[in-house]
Amino acid sequence: MGAISEADVQFLKRPQGQDAQADRTLTDTVHDVIEQVKTRGDAALRDFSAKFDKTVPESFEVSADEIKAALADLDPQTRRDSEFAIAQVKRFAQAQLATMKPLEIETLPGVHLGHRIIPIEKVGCYVPGGRYPILSAPVMSIVPAVVAGCDEIIACLPPGAHPAMIAVCHLAGAHRIFKVGGAQAIAAMAWGTESVPVVDKVVGPGNAFVNEAKRQAFGKVGIDALAGPSEIYVIADDSANPQMLAADLLAQAEHDVHTRVGMATTSERIASETLSEIERQLKTLPTAATAGEAWRRQGEIVICRDEEQLIAWADHMATEHLQVHTRDPHATAGKIRNYGSLFIGQNASVVFSDKCCGTNHTLPTMAAARYTGGLWVGAYVKICTHQWIDDHGIAAIAEPAIRQSRTEGMQAHRRAAEIRLRPEEIEGITGGKRD
């Protein structure tokens, strides 16, 4: 099927639009934060901590005693659950890394090419504070860095974050932890301050200010992706369970009032019953203030004429989390190509990936799934090529390189190739007699 647009489908409920003026204000605010941190270092961090977090830590770096206290205060069952999640994420990351192999190949006689898999030396993991202490957040960004073998892993989290977050940062494998949040944390990791070291790459989700700071810091440091508010989309046929659909949609909606929550279905009955079920479940949901507002603002239900259009719409949306609730979910899933992570069948709720099943929950949003996947162990390594060429290889590749360089008018390139093919003529080449 070709391109699809909103005009091709029927909306039972449409989302609201975005505020472009708010985006421009955000860009300017973050730019100022970055410039202040770049020029004033820790002094700027203290000012922004007081302004945005309403507290200024005595020391930005979490001490060994603070870590010890956070671990002691961590509920034993919470610790066991966190260690379970760490083990699951580590196991999957190790399996992923095992698929990435060094390469050595002789493409022509004497032409040896290859690549190495090299861990990034220093990474900075942003750990969001937000309205909930999401203990899985540091697990998702820190554990793959450990598996990749990064030399230095630092974590930054808001100074008001729950102490359990510090404990989990430590359990996940962070080498150093800093109580710095928001856009100023991204700036600190990208340009460094008296307290916070410069890193090579910044990863991890955050609010709109963190996301914008990563965008503006890109180039000075690497970033994993620009992750906006959470998204969930469900595609369903008439075999789906409206109660389950509503529960999964509201589970993501409670993240934030900006969460995008949607469903596309081939069944008008499922669409209508899910809409009613969402309203029913909101009446007893303790987090309905957030989830309900997210649903009001960003919720959408789309009706497609058949499965072909349903799949086309899913690829068009390219959402962060995509759940497949159809009679043959594996067959349906196999036809879809644009998603951050795919949840196949009604048992595969996003909540399991969010917390502990092992796949990473830091995923592309804002349709970025059209060109990238989510955070994974591969984000913490570099695939760097190399080559070595013996005399047989020179005989195979020098003449084409010489001819191409001459055609392009790049005479220094031509000389560099010709010197290796005919070393006895070096004097003539460098003396200018051959040009």
C-alpha positions as CSV (number, residue, x, y, z in Angstrom):
1,M,0.0,0.0,0.0
2,G,1.2,3.5,-0.8
3,A,1.3,6.6,1.4
4,I,-1.5,7.0,3.9
5,S,-2.8,10.1,5.6
6,E,-5.4,11.2,8.1
7,A,-7.8,11.7,5.2
8,D,-7.8,8.0,4.5
9,V,-9.0,6.8,7.9
10,Q,-11.9,7.5,10.2
11,F,-11.3,9.1,13.6
12,L,-13.6,8.2,16.5
13,K,-11.4,10.5,18.6
14,R,-8.7,13.0,17.5
15,P,-5.8,14.3,19.4
16,Q,-5.2,18.0,20.0
17,G,-2.4,19.9,18.2
18,Q,0.9,21.1,19.6
19,D,1.8,24.6,20.7
20,A,4.5,26.0,18.3
21,Q,5.1,29.1,20.5
22,A,5.9,26.9,23.5
23,D,8.5,25.1,21.4
24,R,10.2,28.4,20.5
25,T,10.2,29.5,24.2
26,L,11.7,26.2,25.2
27,T,14.5,26.4,22.7
28,D,15.5,29.9,24.0
29,T,15.3,28.9,27.6
30,V,17.5,25.8,27.1
31,H,20.1,27.8,25.1
32,D,20.5,30.2,28.0
33,V,20.9,27.3,30.5
34,I,23.6,25.8,28.3
35,E,25.5,29.0,27.9
36,Q,25.4,29.7,31.6
37,V,26.8,26.3,32.4
38,K,29.5,26.5,29.8
39,T,30.7,29.9,31.1
40,R,30.0,29.6,34.9
41,G,30.2,25.9,35.6
42,D,29.2,24.8,39.1
43,A,28.0,28.3,40.0
44,A,25.4,28.0,37.2
45,L,24.4,24.5,38.4
46,R,23.8,25.9,41.9
47,D,21.7,28.7,40.5
48,F,19.6,26.5,38.3
49,S,19.2,23.9,41.1
50,A,17.8,26.5,43.3
51,K,15.5,27.9,40.6
52,F,14.2,24.7,39.1
53,D,14.6,22.1,41.9
54,K,14.2,24.4,44.9
55,T,17.2,22.8,46.6
56,V,21.0,23.0,46.3
57,P,22.9,20.0,47.3
58,E,26.0,20.5,49.5
59,S,28.0,18.5,47.0
60,F,26.8,17.6,43.5
61,E,28.5,14.2,43.5
62,V,26.8,11.6,45.6
63,S,29.2,10.4,48.3
64,A,30.0,6.8,49.2
65,D,28.2,7.4,52.5
66,E,25.1,8.6,50.7
67,I,25.1,5.5,48.5
68,K,25.5,3.3,51.5
69,A,22.5,5.0,53.2
70,A,20.4,4.8,50.1
71,L,21.1,1.1,49.8
72,A,20.3,0.6,53.5
73,D,17.0,2.4,53.2
74,L,16.0,0.5,50.0
75,D,13.1,-1.8,50.8
76,P,14.4,-5.4,50.5
77,Q,11.7,-6.5,48.1
78,T,12.3,-3.4,46.0
79,R,16.0,-4.3,45.9
80,R,15.3,-7.8,44.8
81,D,12.9,-6.6,42.1
82,S,15.4,-4.1,40.9
83,E,18.2,-6.7,40.8
84,F,15.8,-9.0,38.8
85,A,15.3,-6.2,36.3
86,I,19.0,-5.5,36.1
87,A,19.7,-9.2,35.5
88,Q,17.1,-9.4,32.7
89,V,18.3,-6.3,30.9
90,K,21.9,-7.4,31.3
91,R,21.1,-10.9,29.9
92,F,19.4,-9.4,26.8
93,A,22.2,-6.8,26.3
94,Q,24.8,-9.5,26.5
95,A,23.0,-11.6,23.9
96,Q,22.7,-8.5,21.6
97,L,26.4,-7.8,22.0
98,A,27.2,-11.4,21.1
99,T,25.7,-10.8,17.7
100,M,28.2,-8.0,17.0
101,K,31.5,-9.5,15.8
102,P,34.9,-8.1,14.8
103,L,35.5,-8.5,11.1
104,E,38.6,-9.4,9.1
105,I,38.2,-10.0,5.4
106,E,40.5,-10.1,2.3
107,T,38.4,-8.6,-0.4
108,L,41.1,-8.9,-3.0
109,P,44.5,-10.6,-2.9
110,G,46.5,-8.5,-0.5
111,V,43.6,-6.1,0.4
112,H,42.7,-6.7,4.1
113,L,39.7,-4.9,5.5
114,G,38.0,-5.1,8.9
115,H,36.3,-3.5,11.8
116,R,36.6,-3.5,15.6
117,I,33.9,-3.1,18.1
118,I,35.2,-0.5,20.6
119,P,33.3,0.6,23.7
120,I,32.8,4.4,24.1
121,E,35.1,5.5,26.8
122,K,32.9,7.9,28.8
123,V,29.1,7.9,28.8
124,G,26.7,10.1,30.8
125,C,23.3,8.6,31.7
126,Y,20.5,11.0,32.4
127,V,18.1,9.6,35.0
128,P,14.7,11.4,35.1
129,G,13.1,12.4,38.3
130,G,9.6,13.2,37.1
131,R,6.3,12.6,39.0
132,Y,7.3,8.9,39.8
133,P,10.5,7.3,41.0
134,I,10.8,5.1,37.9
135,L,13.4,2.7,39.2
136,S,13.7,1.0,35.9
137,A,15.0,4.2,34.2
138,P,18.6,3.9,35.5
139,V,18.6,0.2,34.7
140,M,17.8,0.8,31.0
141,S,20.6,3.4,30.5
142,I,23.4,2.2,32.8
143,V,23.3,-1.6,32.4
144,P,23.9,-1.7,28.6
145,A,26.9,0.6,29.2
146,V,28.3,-1.9,31.7
147,V,27.8,-4.7,29.3
148,A,29.5,-2.8,26.5
149,G,32.5,-2.2,28.6
150,C,32.5,1.6,28.9
151,D,35.4,2.9,31.0
152,E,33.5,5.6,32.9
153,I,29.7,5.6,33.4
154,I,28.3,8.6,35.2
155,A,24.7,9.2,36.1
156,C,22.9,12.5,36.7
157,L,19.6,12.8,38.4
158,P,17.6,15.7,39.9
159,P,18.6,16.5,43.5
160,G,15.1,15.9,44.6
161,A,14.9,12.4,43.2
162,H,13.9,9.6,45.5
163,P,16.9,8.1,47.3
164,A,15.9,4.7,45.9
165,M,17.0,6.1,42.5
166,I,20.5,6.6,43.8
167,A,20.6,3.1,45.1
168,V,19.5,1.6,41.8
169,C,22.0,3.8,39.9
170,H,24.7,2.2,42.0
171,L,23.3,-1.4,41.7
172,A,23.0,-0.9,37.9
173,G,26.7,-0.1,37.7
174,A,27.2,3.7,37.6
175,H,30.8,4.6,38.5
176,R,29.9,8.1,39.7
177,I,26.5,9.7,40.5
178,F,25.6,13.4,40.5
179,K,22.6,15.3,41.8
180,V,22.1,17.5,38.8
181,G,18.9,17.5,36.8
182,G,17.3,19.1,33.8
183,A,18.9,20.8,30.9
184,Q,21.8,21.9,33.1
185,A,22.7,18.2,33.6
186,I,23.0,17.7,29.9
187,A,25.1,20.8,29.6
188,A,27.3,19.8,32.5
189,M,28.0,16.4,30.9
190,A,28.6,17.8,27.5
191,W,30.9,20.7,28.4
192,G,32.0,19.8,32.0
193,T,32.1,21.8,35.2
194,E,34.4,21.8,38.2
195,S,32.4,18.8,39.6
196,V,30.9,17.0,36.6
197,P,33.3,15.4,34.1
198,V,32.9,15.7,30.3
199,V,31.6,12.6,28.6
200,D,31.7,11.4,25.0
201,K,28.0,10.5,24.7
202,V,24.8,11.3,26.7
203,V,21.9,8.9,26.8
204,G,18.6,8.5,28.6
205,P,15.2,10.1,28.5
206,G,13.9,13.2,30.2
207,N,11.4,16.0,30.0
208,A,11.1,18.5,27.2
209,F,14.0,20.6,28.6
210,V,16.3,17.6,28.7
211,N,15.3,16.6,25.2
212,E,16.0,20.1,23.8
213,A,19.3,20.3,25.7
214,K,20.4,17.0,24.1
215,R,19.5,18.4,20.7
216,Q,21.5,21.5,21.3
217,A,24.5,19.5,22.7
218,F,24.6,17.1,19.8
219,G,27.9,17.5,18.0
220,K,29.8,18.4,21.1
221,V,28.8,15.0,22.4
222,G,26.9,12.1,20.9
223,I,23.3,11.4,22.0
224,D,21.2,8.3,21.8
225,A,18.1,10.0,20.4
226,L,15.7,12.8,20.9
227,A,13.0,11.2,23.1
228,G,9.8,13.1,23.5
229,P,6.8,12.2,25.7
230,S,5.9,8.6,25.9
231,E,3.7,7.1,23.1
232,I,1.6,3.9,22.8
233,Y,-0.4,2.7,19.9
234,V,-2.4,-0.5,19.7
235,I,-3.6,-2.0,16.4
236,A,-6.5,-4.4,16.9
237,D,-9.1,-6.4,15.0
238,D,-12.5,-7.6,16.3
239,S,-10.8,-10.4,18.4
240,A,-9.3,-7.8,20.8
241,N,-10.4,-7.3,24.5
242,P,-11.5,-3.7,25.1
243,Q,-10.8,-4.0,28.8
244,M,-7.2,-5.0,28.2
245,L,-6.8,-2.3,25.5
246,A,-8.1,0.4,27.8
247,A,-5.9,-0.8,30.7
248,D,-2.7,-0.7,28.5
249,L,-3.5,2.7,27.0
250,L,-4.1,4.2,30.5
251,A,-0.9,2.6,31.8
252,Q,1.1,4.8,29.4
253,A,-1.2,7.8,29.8
254,E,-0.3,8.0,33.5
255,H,3.3,8.9,32.6
256,D,2.6,12.4,31.7
257,V,-0.2,14.7,30.4
258,H,1.7,14.9,27.1
259,T,1.7,11.2,26.5
260,R,0.3,10.2,23.1
261,V,-2.2,7.4,23.5
262,G,-3.8,5.8,20.5
263,M,-5.5,2.8,18.9
264,A,-6.3,1.8,15.4
265,T,-8.8,-1.0,14.7
266,T,-10.7,-2.6,11.9
267,S,-13.7,-3.0,14.2
268,E,-16.1,-0.1,15.0
269,R,-17.4,-2.2,17.9
270,I,-14.0,-2.6,19.4
271,A,-13.4,1.2,18.9
272,S,-16.6,2.2,20.6
273,E,-16.3,-0.3,23.5
274,T,-12.7,0.7,24.2
275,L,-13.6,4.3,24.3
276,S,-16.3,3.5,26.8
277,E,-14.0,1.3,28.8
278,I,-11.4,4.0,29.1
279,E,-13.9,6.4,30.6
280,R,-15.1,3.7,33.0
281,Q,-11.6,2.8,34.2
282,L,-10.7,6.4,34.6
283,K,-13.4,6.7,37.3
284,T,-11.5,4.4,39.7
285,L,-7.9,5.0,38.5
286,P,-5.8,6.7,41.3
287,T,-3.7,8.5,38.7
288,A,-6.7,9.6,36.7
289,A,-5.7,13.3,37.0
290,T,-2.7,12.7,34.8
291,A,-4.0,9.8,32.7
292,G,-7.3,11.4,32.0
293,E,-5.7,14.7,30.9
294,A,-3.3,12.8,28.6
295,W,-6.3,10.9,27.1
296,R,-8.3,14.1,26.7
297,R,-5.4,16.0,25.0
298,Q,-3.6,13.3,23.0
299,G,-5.9,10.3,22.9
300,E,-7.0,9.0,19.5
301,I,-9.0,6.1,18.1
302,V,-8.8,5.4,14.4
303,I,-11.0,3.0,12.4
304,C,-9.4,1.4,9.4
305,R,-11.3,-0.5,6.6
306,D,-9.1,-3.6,6.6
307,E,-5.8,-5.1,7.9
308,E,-3.8,-3.7,5.0
309,Q,-4.8,-0.2,5.9
310,L,-4.3,-1.0,9.6
311,I,-0.7,-1.9,8.9
312,A,-0.1,1.1,6.7
313,W,-1.5,3.3,9.5
314,A,0.8,1.7,12.0
315,D,3.8,2.3,9.8
316,H,2.7,5.9,9.2
317,M,2.4,6.5,13.0
318,A,5.8,4.9,13.7
319,T,5.1,5.0,17.4
320,E,7.4,4.3,20.4
321,H,5.4,1.3,21.7
322,L,3.3,-0.7,19.3
323,Q,1.0,-3.4,20.6
324,V,-0.6,-5.9,18.2
325,H,-3.9,-7.4,19.3
326,T,-5.1,-9.5,16.3
327,R,-6.1,-13.1,15.7
328,D,-2.7,-13.9,14.3
329,P,-0.5,-11.3,16.0
330,H,2.8,-12.8,14.8
331,A,1.6,-12.7,11.1
332,T,0.4,-9.1,11.5
333,A,3.6,-8.0,13.3
334,G,5.7,-9.5,10.5
335,K,4.2,-7.0,8.1
336,I,5.1,-3.9,10.1
337,R,8.4,-2.0,9.8
338,N,8.1,1.2,11.8
339,Y,8.0,1.0,15.5
340,G,10.2,1.6,18.5
341,S,9.5,-1.7,20.1
342,L,6.8,-4.2,19.1
343,F,4.5,-6.0,21.6
344,I,3.1,-9.1,19.9
345,G,-0.1,-10.6,21.3
346,Q,-2.4,-9.6,24.1
347,N,0.0,-10.9,26.8
348,A,2.9,-8.6,25.7
349,S,1.9,-5.5,27.5
350,V,4.2,-2.4,27.4
351,V,4.4,-2.5,31.2
352,F,6.6,-5.6,31.1
353,S,9.2,-3.9,28.9
354,D,8.8,-0.7,31.0
355,K,9.8,-2.5,34.1
356,C,11.7,-5.8,33.8
357,C,11.4,-8.2,30.9
358,G,14.8,-7.2,29.4
359,T,14.2,-5.1,26.3
360,N,15.1,-1.5,26.7
361,H,12.3,1.0,27.4
362,T,14.2,4.0,26.0
363,L,12.7,4.2,22.5
364,P,12.3,6.6,19.6
365,T,9.3,8.9,19.7
366,M,7.8,11.5,17.3
367,A,7.9,9.1,14.4
368,A,11.7,8.7,14.7
369,A,11.1,4.9,14.5
370,R,10.9,5.4,10.7
371,Y,14.7,5.6,10.8
372,T,16.1,4.4,14.1
373,G,15.5,1.8,16.8
374,G,15.7,2.3,20.6
375,L,18.6,2.4,23.1
376,W,20.6,-0.8,23.1
377,V,24.0,-2.1,23.9
378,G,25.1,-1.1,20.4
379,A,24.6,2.5,21.3
380,Y,27.6,2.3,23.6
381,V,30.1,0.9,21.1
382,K,31.7,2.2,17.9
383,I,32.1,0.1,14.8
384,C,35.5,1.3,13.5
385,T,37.0,0.1,10.3
386,H,40.6,-0.6,9.5
387,Q,42.6,-1.7,6.5
388,W,46.1,-3.0,5.6
389,I,47.4,-3.6,2.1
390,D,50.4,-5.7,1.0
391,D,52.2,-5.5,-2.3
392,H,49.7,-7.8,-4.0
393,G,46.9,-5.5,-2.8
394,I,48.7,-2.5,-4.3
395,A,48.8,-4.2,-7.6
396,A,45.0,-4.8,-7.4
397,I,43.8,-1.3,-6.4
398,A,46.4,1.3,-7.2
399,E,45.6,1.8,-10.9
400,P,41.9,2.3,-10.4
401,A,42.7,4.8,-7.6
402,I,45.2,6.6,-9.8
403,R,42.8,6.8,-12.8
404,Q,39.9,8.1,-10.6
405,S,42.1,10.7,-8.9
406,R,43.3,11.9,-12.3
407,T,39.7,12.1,-13.6
408,E,38.7,14.1,-10.5
409,G,41.7,16.5,-10.9
410,M,43.0,15.4,-7.4
411,Q,46.7,15.2,-8.3
412,A,48.0,14.8,-4.7
413,H,45.7,11.8,-4.4
414,R,47.1,10.4,-7.7
415,R,50.7,10.9,-6.5
416,A,49.9,9.1,-3.1
417,A,48.7,6.1,-5.0
418,E,51.3,6.1,-7.7
419,I,54.2,6.3,-5.2
420,R,53.1,2.9,-3.8
421,L,52.7,1.3,-7.2
422,R,55.9,2.6,-8.7
423,P,58.3,3.5,-5.8
424,E,61.2,3.7,-8.2
425,E,59.7,6.8,-9.8
426,I,59.3,8.7,-6.5
427,E,61.9,11.2,-7.5
428,G,60.1,11.9,-10.8
429,I,56.8,12.3,-9.1
430,T,57.9,14.5,-6.3
431,G,60.1,16.5,-8.6
432,G,57.2,17.5,-10.6
433,K,58.4,16.0,-13.9
434,R,55.3,13.8,-14.3
435,D,52.6,16.4,-13.8
